[in-house]
Amino acid sequence: MLKEQNNKEKDDYMKQKLSPISAKERIETLDVLRGFALLGIILANIVWFLYPAYMQEDLSFKNEWTSFWNQADYTVHTIITMFVDGKFVMLFSMLFGFGMVIMQERAAAKQLNFWGIYFRRLIALFIFGCIHAYFIWFGDILTDYAILGLLLLFMHKLKPNVMLIISVTLYSLYFGLFTLGALSSDSTMMSMTMSEESRQLMQFTIDAHQNGSIQELMNANFMERTYYTMRNGLYVLSLGNPILYLFTNLPYLLMFLFGAAVAKKKWLHRFEEYRKGFFITWLLTFIFGGTLCWIIPFFSENFSAVQYISSPLLTIFYAISLIFIYHTVKGKKALQWLAFPGKMAFTNYIGQSIICTLLFGPFAFGVYGKLHLTTAIIIAIVIFIFQVIFSKLWLSKFRFGPLEYVWRSFTYLGIKKESKNARLGDNQLTSQ
């Protein structure tokens, strides 16, 4: 009898220890990071809400479709490329891996089948991603997260040190390959001109978004999505060849692993204890990431790809910077506003696509392909501010965001009885 009581007390203690509610500040830090990532996501995506995917063949953006841009627009484009592109989607990736570990721990504490829960979670994410990609906006990342998340699921029992070694080693090799390619390529032979087929598709897509019918918009988006999946390897994956897809999307998976390792190491749980380590990492990522993203590309066009591949370094720098700011009295008060959209990151991510697609399309203002980039950036910031206010108001009435609620319901299908702590914990994690 005494042994059973001791076991019960031990189980209760473990449940309390593993519950996200007992680490409220840490969870709010994650929500702040998600909110910050959402801001970066819309700043990076805003140009792709205004121009077709085919423009990716001409990243200089100096063509007839942007001939009305002024110097300020090109300056803003350069700033976005240097400080935003790739950095915030990697932050989402890191948080995705972090969230998996929290869910794994909570499932273990509740004695639930983590494999079943997380697999359903990925299936739901994939379905949402397909709807987003083919019916709203071509540049969806959720389908990739669902596919790569399955690989993460197979590795979720790895020790944190093993996860760190795999992520850092493979990233170093990946970065090295791109650097060697950049050094061996001839910048004078690099073509930034769109193919004739892409030029025709470009004009068709712009016309569809400015004056087209719903069917024409759907057709244009479907063709853009097909083009996009051919570039990122998802198309060949559907044909049974995973190599190109895994190579192209390896940085996402490695950031999954890195985030999972950080969660397992409990570094954010004991921030003050590891403050010195955080500072050293912050300094190193600032030096190397800043050099690769902000300095070297000015000396050679060959390093434009290297600039993008080095994004994870600045992602870590941004994240640590925000954590340091959050751990000050004034910083925490200011950054808490980011936690509201962060708690509804899934809803807000899809919401950004819906708002921009409707706003710029033929059924609203029809300004697709017509706006100065500086104007578009201002609109993006206004949309994000709206999402902050909307999220705060929504969460004052409801526990979950609307899409978070649907996602959670599918994830916990068949699990009829959950404790109050588990439900509250999900409120913090549905955006992972």
N, C-alpha and C positions, 0 to 999 in steps of 0.2 A: 504493500500500500504506500509506504514511504517512498519507495523507488518510483512508483507511478506518479506520485505528487511531484517529486524532483524533476522527472522527465517533463511533466506538464509545465512546470515553472521554467524549465530550460527552453522548451518550445515557445512559450509566451515571450520569453526574453529575446529569443532569436527573431521572432516576428516583429517585435518592437524595434529591435536593432536594425533590421533590414528594411523596415517601412520607410518610404520616402518622406513621410510626414515628420519623422524625427530628425530630418535633415533639411528643414524648410529653406534655410538660407542657401544651401547648395543648390537645391532645385530651382530657386528663384534666379540664381546665377545662370543656370542653364537656360531658363526662359529669357533672360536678358540677352544671352548670346544668340538665341533663336530670333528674337526680335531684331537684333542688330544684323543678323544674316538676311532677314527679310528685306531690310532697307537696302542692303547691298545687292540682293537679287533683282529687285525692281530697277535699280540704277543700271545694272548690267544688262537686263533684258529689254529695257525700254526701246533701244534702237531696233531690236528684233520684233517688237510689237508694231514698229513703223515700217520695216523693210523685210522683204522675203528672205528665206534661207539661202537663196542663190547668191546673195551679196557676200556670203562667206568666202567666195572665190576672189573677192576684191576687198580685202580688209582695209585698204587705204581709204575706201569710201569716196575716192575722187573720180567721179564719173558723172554722166549726164543726169542721173536721178538725184544727185546731191549737189548739182551745180549752183543751187540757190544758197547753199551753206556759206557762212562767212568764216572769218578766221577764228572767231570765238567758238564756233561749232567744232572746228577741227581741233582746237586747243582742248575743249571739253572731252572730245573723243579720245585724245591722247591721255588725258588725266584718268578717264574711266579705264582705259586699257592698262595703265600703269598701276592704279590703286584698287581697282574693283574687279575687273574681269577675272574669273576663275577663283578668286579668293573666298567669296562668300558661299559658293556652292560647295567648296571644300569644307567650309565651316559647318554647313548642314551635314556633310558626310561624316565629319568627326562626331557631331552630336548624335547622328544616327547610330553609330557604333556604341557610343556612350549609353544611349537609351536601351540598346539591346541588353547590355549587362544589368542595368537596373531592373528591367523586366524579368530577366533570368533569375536574379536574386529574389525578387518578389514572388515569382512562381515557385521557387524552391521553398521559401518561407511558408507559403500557403499550400505546399505539397500538391501543386498543379502540374500538369503535363506541359512543360515549356515548349517542346517540339511542336505539339499540336497548336498551341496558342500562337506561337510566332509564325508557323507556316500559314495559318489562316490570315494572320496579319499581313504577310507578304502577298498572299493571293488577292486580298482586298486592295492592297496598294497597287498591284499590277492592274486590276480592273479600273480603279480610279485613274491610273496613269494612261491607260488606253483611251478612256473617255476624254480625258484632258487633251491628249495628243492629237486625236483624230476629229474631235468635234469642237475644240476651243482654240488650241494653239500648238503649233508643231514642235516647239522647243521643250517638251515635257522631259523631266528628269526622273519622275516617279517610277516609270517602267524599268529604268536602269537600276534604280535603288532596289526594286523588288527582285530583279534577277540577281544582282550582286549580293543582295541580302541573303539569298539562299546559300551562297558560298560562305558568307559570314556565319550562317547558322551551323554549317558543318565544322566551322573552326571555333565555335563559341566556348569549347571546353579547354582550349589552349591556355597555358600559363601566360600571365601578362608579359613576362620577360620575353617569351617566345613570340608573342604578338608584336612587341616592340622591335625585336630583331628582324622579323619578317618584313614589317612595314618600312623600317629605316633602310634595310639592306636592299630590298627590291626597289624602293624609291630611288636610292643612290644609283643603282644600275640603270634604271629607267631614265633618270636624268642624264647619266653619263652617255647613254646611247643618243639622246637628242642633242647633246652638246657636241659629240663627235660628228653627228650629221650636219650640224650647223657649221662647224669648222671646216668640213670637207666640201661643203656646197659652194657654188659660185653665185654670188648675189646678182651678177649681171645676167645670169641665165634663169633667174627666178621670175616666173610669169605671174603677174597679179591681175591678168585680164580674164574676164569671164568668157566662157565658151559661148558660141552663138546660140546653142540650145538654151543655156541658162539665161541669156539675155532675153530670149523670147518668153521664157517662163516667168522671168522677172516682170516684164511688162504686163503679161496676162494676170499675174497675181496682184500687182498694183491696181490694175483696172478693176479687178474683182472686189478689192477692198474699198475702192472709192465709189463705185457705182453698181456693183454686182448684186445679184439676187442671193438668197440663202443657199441655193444649190450651187451657184458659181463659187461662193465663199467656201463651201464644203469641198468642192472639187479642188480649189486652189490649195486649201490647207492639207488635203490628202496628198497632193503632189509634193508639197513642201516637206511633209513628214517623211515621205518615201525618200526624198533627197537627203534629208537629215539622217535617217537611219542608215543610208548607204555610206555616209561619211563617218558615222561613229561605230560602224560595225554591227549594229543591231540587225540590219537586213541580212547580212551573210550568216549571222547567228541563226536566224529563222530558217536558213537553208542547210543548217547542220554543221557550220564551220565556226567554232567559238574562238579561234585563235586571234583574229583581228579584233573582235569585240573585246576580249579580255585585255589585249594589249592597249587598245584605245582608252578603255575605261579603268585601267589598273590603278591610277591615282585615287579614284573614288573608293575602291576596295581597300587600298592601303590606308586611307584616312579612316575608313570604318574600323580597321584593326587598331589603328593608333588611338582612336577615341575609346574603343573597348578596353585597351590596355590601361589608359588613364583612369577609366572607371574602376577597373579591377585593382589598380594600385592604390585607390582611394586618395589620390593626390589632392583633388579638390575638397575632399572631406576635411583634410588637415592642411589647409592652405598656409596658415601661419608657420607650421612646422617645416614646410617645404618652400618657404618664401625665397630663400637664397637660390634654390634650384630653379624656381620659376624665373627669377631675375636673370640668371645666367642664360637660360633658354631664350628668354625675351631678347637679350642683348645679341646672342648669336644669330637668331632668326632675323633680327633687324639688320645686322651687318651683311649677312650673306643674301638674305631675301631682298633687301634694299639694293644691294649691288647688282644682283641679277635682273631685277624687275625695273629699277629706276635709272641705272647708270649705263650698264653694258649695251642695252639695245640702242642707245643713241649713237654708238660707234659703228654698228653694223646692222643691216636689215636681216642678216642671217640669224640673228639671235631673237627674232620675234617669237619663234616657237619656244625657245628656251625661257623667254619671259613668262609665257603662260604655264609651262611645266613647273617653274619654280614657285608657282602660286601657293602651294602648301606651307612654304616657309613663312610667307607673310600672313597666311591664315593663322598660324600658331602665334605669330607676333601680335596680330590684332586681338586674338582671343585673350592672351595673357595681359595685354594692355587694358582691356575692358575689365578683366578680373581684378587687376590692381586698383583701377578707378573705383570699382564697385565696393572694394574693401576700405573705402574712406566714407566718412559720414555724408559729406556733400555729394560725393560720387554715387553712392547708393540711392540717395534721394532722387537724383537726376535720372539715373539709369532705370529706376523702377518702372518708368513709363514704357520702356522697351519690353518689359515682362508681359504686358497685356497682349500685344499681338503675338508674342512668343508662345504664349499658352494656347493660342489658336493658329499656330504656324501653318498647319495643313489647310485649314479653311482660307487663311489669308494668301497662301501661295497660289491656290486655285483662283481665289478672288482677284488677285492682280491680273491674271490672264483674262478673266471674264470682263473686268472693268475696262482694260485697255483694248481688248478686241471689239467690244461694243462701242467704246468711246471714239476710237479712231476709224471705225468702219462706216459703211454706207448708211446704216440705220440711225446714226447719231450725227457726227460732224464730218465724216468722210475725209479726214485729213491724213489718212494713211499715205506716207511718202511725201507729205507736203510740209511737215513741221521742221523748224530749226531744232537742232539737237539741244541747244540751251533751253528752248521752250519746253521740249519733251522732258528734260531733267527736272525742271520746275514742276511740271505736271506729276512726274513720278513721286517727288517729295510730298506734294499735296495729297496724292493717293495714299501714301504711307501714313501721313498724319491722320487722314480719315480713318484708316484701319486701326490706328492706335485708339482713337476715340470710340470707334464702333466696338472694338474688342473689349474695352473697359466697360462700356454700357452693357454689352451682351453678357459678360462674365459676372456682372452685378445681378443678373437675373437667372443665369443658367450655369451649371457646373462645367459643361463642355461646349466647345464650338460645335456648330451644326454638322460639319463633316467629321469632326473628331468623334461625335456621338455615333454616327453611322459606322465609322471605322472600328470603334471600340466594340460596338454591338456585334459586328461580324467576327472580330478577334476572339471575343469571349462567348461565342456561340456554344450553347450547351452547358455553360457553367452558370448554374442558376443561383448559387449562393456565394456571395462575396462579402467580406467584412467591410465596414465603413472605411477603414484605413486603405484597403485595396482600391476602393472606388475613388477615394481622394487622390491616391497615388496616380491613378490613370489620368486624372485631370492634368497632371504635370507632364505626362509622358506621351500623350496621344499624338504629339507633333514629331516624335522621333522618326 
